[in-house]
Amino acid sequence: MRLRLPEERPTEPPTGYKIAHPVLSQDGTRAGFTGVSLGGALPYGVLADASCVYGLRHRAPHRRCDCGFHCVHDRTTAEALLCTAEHRTAVLLEVSVLGRYLRFERGFRYARQRVRTATVGPCACGTVAAALADAGWGRPGWHALAPSCAGCLRGRTSVSLAGFARLAGDRLRVVAGDRLRVAGDELLPAAGPGAPGGLGVPELVAEAALLQARLDWFQSQLARLGERGPGGAPQG
Protein backbone atom coordinates (compact mmCIF):
# COMPACT_ATOMS: atom_id res chain seq x y z
CA MET A 1 0.00 0.00 0.00
CA ARG A 2 1.15 3.52 -0.75
CA LEU A 3 0.96 5.89 2.18
CA ARG A 4 -1.32 8.84 1.46
CA LEU A 5 -0.70 12.08 3.29
CA PRO A 6 -3.73 13.83 4.83
CA GLU A 7 -5.20 16.61 2.71
CA GLU A 8 -5.92 20.05 4.12
CA ARG A 9 -8.63 22.39 2.86
CA PRO A 10 -8.07 25.67 4.73
CA THR A 11 -10.74 28.37 4.59
CA GLU A 12 -8.03 31.00 4.02
CA PRO A 13 -4.41 30.82 2.81
CA PRO A 14 -1.89 29.87 5.51
CA THR A 15 0.66 32.49 6.55
CA GLY A 16 4.39 31.83 6.46
CA TYR A 17 7.67 33.69 6.97
CA LYS A 18 10.93 33.66 5.05
CA ILE A 19 13.93 35.85 4.27
CA ALA A 20 15.05 37.13 0.88
CA HIS A 21 17.21 39.79 -0.73
CA PRO A 22 15.36 42.73 -2.33
CA VAL A 23 16.33 43.39 -5.95
CA LEU A 24 15.81 46.22 -8.44
CA SER A 25 15.78 45.74 -12.21
CA GLN A 26 18.63 47.23 -14.21
CA ASP A 27 16.35 49.88 -15.75
CA GLY A 28 14.87 50.75 -12.35
CA THR A 29 11.27 49.99 -13.32
CA ARG A 30 10.67 46.74 -11.40
CA ALA A 31 11.34 45.45 -7.92
CA GLY A 32 11.24 41.97 -6.45
CA PHE A 33 13.13 39.46 -4.35
CA THR A 34 15.63 36.66 -4.71
CA GLY A 35 16.00 33.71 -2.36
CA VAL A 36 18.92 33.04 -0.06
CA SER A 37 19.41 29.36 -0.92
CA LEU A 38 17.76 27.04 -3.47
CA GLY A 39 16.47 29.05 -6.43
CA GLY A 40 18.35 32.19 -5.43
CA ALA A 41 19.35 32.79 -9.05
CA LEU A 42 15.69 33.35 -10.06
CA PRO A 43 14.24 36.68 -8.84
CA TYR A 44 10.48 36.66 -8.21
CA GLY A 45 7.74 39.23 -7.81
CA VAL A 46 5.20 39.87 -5.09
CA LEU A 47 2.80 37.37 -6.66
CA ALA A 48 4.66 34.46 -8.21
CA ASP A 49 4.44 30.80 -9.20
CA ALA A 50 7.18 28.32 -8.38
CA SER A 51 8.87 26.13 -10.96
CA CYS A 52 11.37 23.31 -10.66
CA VAL A 53 14.86 24.82 -10.38
CA TYR A 54 16.32 21.65 -11.88
CA GLY A 55 14.40 22.13 -15.13
CA LEU A 56 12.18 19.09 -14.63
CA ARG A 57 8.67 19.32 -16.05
CA HIS A 58 6.72 18.25 -12.99
CA ARG A 59 4.57 20.68 -11.08
CA ALA A 60 6.09 22.27 -8.01
CA PRO A 61 6.13 21.20 -5.26
CA HIS A 62 6.83 17.58 -6.13
CA ARG A 63 7.10 15.03 -3.33
CA ARG A 64 10.24 13.48 -4.80
CA CYS A 65 11.97 16.81 -5.41
CA ASP A 66 12.84 19.81 -3.25
CA CYS A 67 11.46 22.39 -5.69
CA GLY A 68 8.87 25.03 -4.82
CA PHE A 69 8.81 28.06 -2.55
CA HIS A 70 9.84 27.49 1.07
CA CYS A 71 8.80 29.23 4.27
CA VAL A 72 8.55 28.54 7.99
CA HIS A 73 5.54 28.72 10.32
CA ASP A 74 7.09 30.90 12.99
CA ARG A 75 8.27 34.50 12.53
CA THR A 76 10.95 34.11 15.20
CA THR A 77 12.47 31.17 13.32
CA ALA A 78 12.77 33.28 10.16
CA GLU A 79 14.22 36.23 12.08
CA ALA A 80 16.91 33.96 13.52
CA LEU A 81 18.23 33.38 9.97
CA LEU A 82 19.05 37.08 9.74
CA CYS A 83 21.74 36.65 12.40
CA THR A 84 24.15 34.86 10.04
CA ALA A 85 26.78 36.97 8.28
CA GLU A 86 25.60 36.13 4.75
CA HIS A 87 21.99 37.05 5.54
CA ARG A 88 22.46 40.30 7.48
CA THR A 89 21.21 42.45 4.57
CA ALA A 90 18.20 40.25 3.75
CA VAL A 91 14.65 41.32 4.58
CA LEU A 92 11.94 39.43 6.44
CA LEU A 93 8.91 38.49 4.33
CA GLU A 94 5.41 37.63 5.49
CA VAL A 95 3.74 35.57 2.77
CA SER A 96 0.43 33.97 1.94
CA VAL A 97 0.84 30.30 0.97
CA LEU A 98 -1.27 29.75 -2.16
CA GLY A 99 -2.01 26.72 -4.35
CA ARG A 100 -0.72 23.24 -3.60
CA TYR A 101 1.54 22.86 -0.58
CA LEU A 102 3.31 20.26 1.50
CA ARG A 103 3.36 20.84 5.24
CA PHE A 104 6.44 19.99 7.26
CA GLU A 105 7.27 20.27 10.95
CA ARG A 106 8.74 23.76 10.58
CA GLY A 107 7.05 25.13 7.49
CA PHE A 108 5.67 24.71 3.99
CA ARG A 109 6.90 23.90 0.51
CA TYR A 110 4.37 25.28 -1.95
CA ALA A 111 3.44 26.25 -5.50
CA ARG A 112 2.38 29.90 -5.34
CA GLN A 113 2.82 32.81 -2.97
CA ARG A 114 1.93 36.43 -2.34
CA VAL A 115 4.37 38.57 -0.39
CA ARG A 116 2.28 40.74 1.91
CA THR A 117 4.88 42.55 4.01
CA ALA A 118 8.63 43.08 3.75
CA THR A 119 10.34 44.22 6.94
CA VAL A 120 13.68 45.95 6.31
CA GLY A 121 16.36 45.74 8.98
CA PRO A 122 18.69 48.57 10.07
CA CYS A 123 21.53 50.07 8.06
CA ALA A 124 24.99 48.59 8.60
CA CYS A 125 25.75 51.58 10.84
CA GLY A 126 22.83 50.65 13.11
CA THR A 127 20.47 53.46 12.09
CA VAL A 128 16.91 52.71 11.01
CA ALA A 129 16.86 52.22 7.22
CA ALA A 130 15.46 55.02 5.05
CA ALA A 131 16.09 53.31 1.72
CA LEU A 132 17.31 50.21 -0.08
CA ALA A 133 20.65 50.84 -1.81
CA ASP A 134 22.93 48.94 -4.19
CA ALA A 135 24.53 46.12 -2.19
CA GLY A 136 27.45 45.68 -4.59
CA TRP A 137 26.28 42.41 -6.15
CA GLY A 138 23.31 41.11 -8.10
CA ARG A 139 21.89 38.77 -10.71
CA PRO A 140 21.87 39.26 -14.51
CA GLY A 141 19.60 42.26 -15.06
CA TRP A 142 19.01 42.84 -11.35
CA HIS A 143 20.77 44.88 -8.64
CA ALA A 144 20.70 43.39 -5.15
CA LEU A 145 19.74 45.96 -2.52
CA ALA A 146 20.62 46.37 1.15
CA PRO A 147 19.12 48.53 3.92
CA SER A 148 20.70 51.98 4.18
CA CYS A 149 20.16 55.12 6.20
CA ALA A 150 20.17 58.52 4.50
CA GLY A 151 23.71 59.27 5.67
CA CYS A 152 25.23 56.10 4.18
CA LEU A 153 23.78 56.33 0.65
CA ARG A 154 26.80 58.24 -0.76
CA GLY A 155 25.38 58.51 -4.29
CA ARG A 156 24.67 54.79 -4.69
CA THR A 157 21.72 53.58 -6.75
CA SER A 158 18.86 53.50 -4.26
CA VAL A 159 15.11 53.52 -3.84
CA SER A 160 13.06 54.60 -0.83
CA LEU A 161 11.01 52.00 1.02
CA ALA A 162 7.77 53.47 -0.34
CA GLY A 163 9.30 53.61 -3.82
CA PHE A 164 10.26 49.93 -3.65
CA ALA A 165 6.72 49.00 -2.61
CA ARG A 166 5.33 51.04 -5.49
CA LEU A 167 7.61 49.38 -8.06
CA ALA A 168 6.89 45.90 -6.69
CA GLY A 169 3.12 46.49 -6.82
CA ASP A 170 0.36 44.08 -5.77
CA ARG A 171 -0.29 45.91 -2.49
CA LEU A 172 3.12 45.08 -1.02
CA ARG A 173 3.81 46.83 2.28
CA VAL A 174 7.43 47.69 3.09
CA VAL A 175 8.28 48.83 6.62
CA ALA A 176 11.43 49.73 8.52
CA GLY A 177 11.98 47.17 11.26
CA ASP A 178 12.63 47.97 14.91
CA ARG A 179 16.15 48.51 16.18
CA LEU A 180 17.40 48.52 19.75
CA ARG A 181 18.71 51.68 21.33
CA VAL A 182 20.56 51.89 24.62
CA ALA A 183 18.91 53.84 27.44
CA GLY A 184 20.93 53.56 30.62
CA ASP A 185 21.38 49.86 31.29
CA GLU A 186 18.29 48.80 29.34
CA LEU A 187 17.66 47.93 25.71
CA LEU A 188 14.51 49.60 24.45
CA PRO A 189 12.81 48.97 21.09
CA ALA A 190 12.75 51.96 18.78
CA ALA A 191 9.57 53.14 17.07
CA GLY A 192 7.82 50.32 15.27
CA PRO A 193 6.35 50.23 11.74
CA GLY A 194 3.33 52.31 10.81
CA ALA A 195 -0.26 51.13 10.73
CA PRO A 196 -1.46 48.92 7.84
CA GLY A 197 -2.82 50.66 4.80
CA GLY A 198 -0.50 53.70 4.83
CA LEU A 199 2.76 55.23 5.92
CA GLY A 200 3.28 55.78 9.62
CA VAL A 201 5.49 58.36 11.30
CA PRO A 202 8.73 56.28 11.05
CA GLU A 203 8.26 55.77 7.31
CA LEU A 204 7.52 59.48 6.72
CA VAL A 205 10.57 60.49 8.75
CA ALA A 206 12.70 58.07 6.72
CA GLU A 207 11.34 59.50 3.47
CA ALA A 208 12.15 63.05 4.61
CA ALA A 209 15.67 62.02 5.68
CA LEU A 210 16.28 60.36 2.31
CA LEU A 211 15.17 63.47 0.42
CA GLN A 212 17.36 65.68 2.62
CA ALA A 213 20.39 63.43 2.03
CA ARG A 214 19.91 63.61 -1.72
CA LEU A 215 19.50 67.39 -1.56
CA ASP A 216 22.71 67.69 0.47
CA TRP A 217 24.54 65.56 -2.10
CA PHE A 218 23.34 67.70 -5.01
CA GLN A 219 24.31 70.88 -3.17
CA SER A 220 27.81 69.53 -2.54
CA GLN A 221 28.16 68.71 -6.24
CA LEU A 222 27.00 72.19 -7.23
CA ALA A 223 29.42 73.74 -4.77
CA ARG A 224 32.25 71.67 -6.23
CA LEU A 225 31.37 72.80 -9.74
CA GLY A 226 31.23 76.41 -8.54
CA GLU A 227 34.73 76.14 -7.12
CA ARG A 228 36.06 74.95 -10.47
CA GLY A 229 34.52 77.91 -12.31
CA PRO A 230 33.46 78.18 -15.99
CA GLY A 231 34.86 75.52 -18.26
CA GLY A 232 35.96 73.33 -15.37
CA ALA A 233 39.04 75.42 -14.51
CA PRO A 234 39.72 75.87 -10.78
CA GLN A 235 39.15 79.38 -9.48
CA GLY A 236 42.07 80.91 -7.65
Steps between C-alpha positions, in 0.01 A plus 500: 500500500615852425481737793272795428562824683197675654353778288428844641229734374556828687233770486771763443862482379752405770755762604873434491828686551826497308800719422612628161716766339315794340597566138448783251497452123785649300272765346352587840140424403440175692567371848490152647689249710750220464537205735792433730549132414335268245371701204688814600600560138134556399355833622124498563226757540246564772260250343686209345478134401774252582669281242750218530849651528646183350308548175278196550149523358305393806285743691652659807504393775570138413527245780814345353673833439587800716362758256241764587494803727603443862396674820475431872199518733655718767618860454768461767652206312530711184645795692769273644632442145582870477769457766741321264763711324382416147139592579547825694375715209199280418145607583229311686197406289150414616333294228169340417541133403289445187426197281629152575726462802677240708505558874808415702583528869647849463331637191362458150623419152247638254407597145394865516544791737411862563744714695291717730760681710875553474671614819834673437768479767733783609784650299846352554576799724208407727264781398144425392495451121360780283563329167622190320834563327728310262660218700792456260383173344203370305358266239498549120273800445441558871676704771493351849404757763588541867350716777658845526446814702501840330854575617652183351355523147802691359358527147429128460205379294214492749125502542295608801295240685176647364653514152596132517146407604361704212728334243428152637123559487224259605435683828841417647569675830862586581585614853815590690555244774565580865852554627625501857631816658685521829335695782702472818545130567191394305437413137185667374330437164494799269182618329325218320353491147198708407141382492380279211364674196732804503826653609552555870721758668824292475453449126426871441805601703713258297364643175581855614852397607561334163389811311719721720803275441452518125459878516821530703683287243380714209597818684850365563535418130384848401742655746783293354412613149486861620850473642633381165346796316394527132640234273610281789808709586568545873443851630792653683 
